[in-house]
Amino acid sequence: MLDDKGKWIAAANPLNRFASNRKVLSMQRIGPGAGFAHRMHAALSDRTLGLIVNARGGTSINLWKKGGALYDNAMKRVRTVPDAKIAGVLWHQGEADRNDPEYLAKLKVLIATLREDLESPELPFVAGEVFGKGHVNEVFAGLSKAVPHTGAAKATDLKVFDGVHFDRKSQLTFGERYAEAMLKLLKAGSK
């Protein structure tokens, strides 16, 4: 994983501890990145994989526009490693926008902007559902039909500990689901 000095170090939880956008360190716990990393490593053990984590919990997609602090800080973090090939993006956001009827339009703009800025027009993008029902989960379920080279990680049957956040076991399972969706996209892109 990428540390706060632009160096690669062995990945260890909390994976978000070096994020420029994160909340206080004491709030950082396990996220889906841990299960994702283990599953990806198992599937691609012949490759070196790096995680560049720059999440910020409790935010709206409206705060992730180019020119805003969250997006721009994430891009600065990615650019600290000029030789890194960004193989894909994981997106777990939506609780704050659960019923935003314009969410798909906003997500399409975000994906297009990321692909343009990273100079990767087919950059795989996997979004993860939020707990419970809401329009945002419908968007994620149909994302692959709405935007090429995208996928979704289902949150079906996962458990939360506080009504919103997935418990440890569910976070690990969720990460594996992100990995399965990403592996499917990477396999499709290599054909």
N, C-alpha and C positions, 0 to 999 in steps of 0.2 A: 504494500500500500504506500501511497505517497504521503510523506510527512509534511510538516509546515515549513520545512526548509527546501523543499523540492527534491528530496532524496527518497529513494525507495528503501523501505524497511519491511521486515517480516510483518505480515498482517496479524493483528490482535485486536480484540474488542476493548473498548468501543471503537468501531471503525470510523466513526464520525468525529473523533477527538481532534483532528487537525483541520477540520472544515473552517473556512473563513466566515461562514454564515451561521455556525452552530449556536445553540443556546449554551448556558453555562455547562461546564464539564460534568458536574454532578448529575445533570439530567440525561447524560449520554448513557444509553444501555445497548443491549443487543438489538440489531435491526435485521432486515432480510439479507443484508450483505454477507453475513456470516454463512448462512445456508447456501447462498448463491456461490460464494467463493469455493466452498467445499465441493459442491456438485460440479462446477466448471472445472476445477482441478482434476476431479475424478474422470471427467469426460475428455479433457485435453491435457493429460499429464505430460505430454511431450513438449508443451509450450510453457513459457513463463507468462503468468497473468499478473497484471497490476490493477489495483483499485484506486481510483481518484474519487474520493468521497467528499461531497460538499453539500450536504443536506441541511435544511432548516425546517424543523417541525412547526406545525401550526400556521402555515402561510397559505395565502390564496395564489392561484395561478396568475392573478393580476400583478403580483409582485415579482414574477419571473420573466418579465419582458426585457428585451435587449435595451440597455440604457439604464436599467434599474440595478440597484446594488446586488441583489441576489444573483441575477443572471451574469452580470459583469464580473462579480467575484468568482463565480464558478469558472468562467472562461479564463480569468487570470490564473487560476489554479491549474487548469488543464495546460495552459501555455508555459508553465514553469518547467515542463518536460518537453522540449522541442522535438525530441526523437520518438516520443510516444505515439503509437498508432491507436487511436481511439476506436475500439472494436464495436462499441455499442453504448447505449444509455439506458439506465434503469430509472424509472419515474414512479415514485410513490408519493402522491399528493392527491388531495381531493376532499378530505374531510371538511375543509373550510368552504368548499364549493359544491358540496353534495348535490344540490338541486339547481345549479346554475344552468339555465337553458342555453347559454352561449358557450358552454365549456368545450364542446368539440371544435368550434371555430377558433377558440383561443389556443387549444392544444395543437391544432394544425399549424398555427403561426409559430408556436414554440418549436415544434419539430422541424419545420422548414428553416427557421432561423439557426437552430443548432447545426443542421446539416450544411447550411451555407457557411457558417462561421468555422466549422471544422473541415470544410472542403471535402465533404463526404455525402453526396446526394442520396446514397442508399444506406446511410448509417442505420443499423438496427436500433429500434427503440421499443422497449418493453415497459408498459404501464401496469401497475398493480392495483387491484380493486381495494376499496376501503371496506371496513366492516359494516354490515347491514345493507339496507336498501338505499337507493338514491340514483338520480339521473346520471351521476358521474360513472357509476358502475355499468350502466347501459352504454355509455360512451366507450368505456374500455372494452366491453364485450364486442362491440362492432368496429373497433379501431382498425383492425387489419383489413377490413373492407373499405374503410374510409381513407386510409393512408397506407401506401405501399411500405413494405419492410418494417412493419410494426407487429407487435403481439401484446398479449395480456396475461398476467398471472392472476388466477382466480383466488378469491378469499373464501370461497365456499367451505364451510365446516371448520374454519379457524376460530379460535377462542380469544376473547379479550379479557384483560384483568381490570379494566376501569370503565368499560362501556365504549371505548374508542380504540385503545392501543392493544395490539396483539400480544399475547403472553409469549414467554421465551420459546416454548416448543412450537407454537404457531409461527413465530418469526422465522425459525429455522426451516420449517416446512414451506413457508411462503417464499423464502429465498431459493429453495430448490425448485419451486414452480417458476420463479423468474428465470432461473438457469435453463430449465426445460424449454421455455418460450424463446430464450436467447439462442440456445443451441439449434433450435428449429430454424430460426432466422439465419444464423451463420451457415448452416448446412444448405439452405436454399440459395444463399448468396454465393456459395462456392461452386454452384453448378454452372 
